[in-house]
C-alpha cells in the first residue's frame, strides 16, 4: 500500500507555516486545523492536510487585526467551505472596525495623559534645577 505523501506531519507543517509544533497542536485541539490519523507500525501519527499551511497564515493574519481564536473557530470552516454568508462577514468585520475605533480612542486618551504627565515632569525638573542654581 502506497502512503499519501501530500499530508504533512506536525514538524513539517510547523516549519512550512513558520510556527511551532505547540501552536499547531493548540490550533488542532481547538478544531482550527484538519488532520487524519495514520497507523505506521506500532505508532499512530497525526497528519495534516496541506491546506493547513494556508489556514495557519489566515489565523495569524486574522489575529493581527484583532480576531481571537474562539471567533475564528466559529467561522473558519464555513469560510473554507464557501458557506460563510457575505452579510455575516460584513457584520463581523463592521464590529471589529467599531472595536478597533474604541481601542484607538482609548489609546489616544492614554497618549494624551502620558504626554501631559511627561510635560509636567519636565517642568518640575526644570523648576528644581533653576531653584538649585539660585541658592
N, C-alpha and C positions, 0 to 999 in steps of 0.2 A: 504494500500500500504506500503510495506517494503522499507525503505530507504537503499541506498547502503552505508554501513559504511566504505568501503575501501577508499573513498575520505576523504581528510583532510581539516579541517577548518584552517584558517590562523595561529592561535595561536599554534595549534598542529604541523603544518608544520614548523613554525619558531623554535619551541622547538626541534623537531627531527633533523632539519638541523643545529642547533646550530647557529642561526642567529636571526635577529629581524623581527618583523612584517613589519616595514618600508622597510627593504631590500626586503622582499617577495613582497610587494606592488610595489616597484620600478622595480624589475625583471619582475613582471607580466605586469606592464604598458608598459614595453619595448617589451613584447611578448616573453620573455625567458621561461616562465612557462605556462603550460597548466592548464586550470581551466574550471569549468562549474558553472552555476548559479542554485541555488535551492531555491524554494519558501517554506518558513516554516511559516505558518500563514500569518501575515502581513509583515514579513521580508523577504528580499532577501539575501541569503548568497552566497558567492563565495567559492566553494570547489575546492581543488587542487588534482590532480592525485598524488598517492603515489610516482610515478617516479620523482616528483619534488624534493624530498629529495636528490636523486642522482644527479639531474640536478644542484641543488644549490652547491653541493660538486664539481662537474665538473667546474662550473662557478668560484668558489673561487680558485680552483687549476689552472685554466687557467689564471686567473688574477694574481696569484702569479708568473707566468712565463712570464708575460708581455702582455697578451691579454687584450684589453679593452672590455667593454660590447657591443659596436657597432660592433666590429669584431666578437664577439661571436654570436650576433644576426644573422649575415649573414649565418653562417654555422651550428648552433646548431641543428635546426630541421632536416636538411639534415643528420647530424651525427646520430641522434637518429632513423631516418627513414632508415638508411643504404644506403642512396643515395649519401653520400659525397664521391666524387671521390678520390682515393688514391693519384693520381698525384696532385690534388688540395691541399690535406692535406700536401703533401711533400713540395709544393711551399710555402704554408702559414708558415709552420714550418721553412723552409730554410730562409725565410725573417725575421722571429722572431730571428733566430740564428744570422743573419747578424746584425740586430738591437741591439741585446744584446752585440755583439762583439764591435760595435761602442760605446755603452754605457760604456763598460769595458775600452776601450781606453781613453774615456773622464774621467772616474773615476781615472784611473792610472795617467793621467795628473794632475788632481786636487790634488791627494795624493802627487805627486812629488812636486807640487808648494807649498802646505801647509807644507810639510816636510822641504823644503828649507827655507821657511819663519820662521818656528819654530827654525831651526838651527841658522839662522841669529839672531833671537831674543835672543836665549841662549847665543850666542857670545857677543851680545851687553850688555846683563845683566852682563855677567862675566867681560867684559871690564870695565863697570861702577863700579862694585864692587871693582875691582882691583884699579881703579883710586881713588875711595873714600878712600881706605885704605892707598894709597901713601900719600895723602895730610895730 
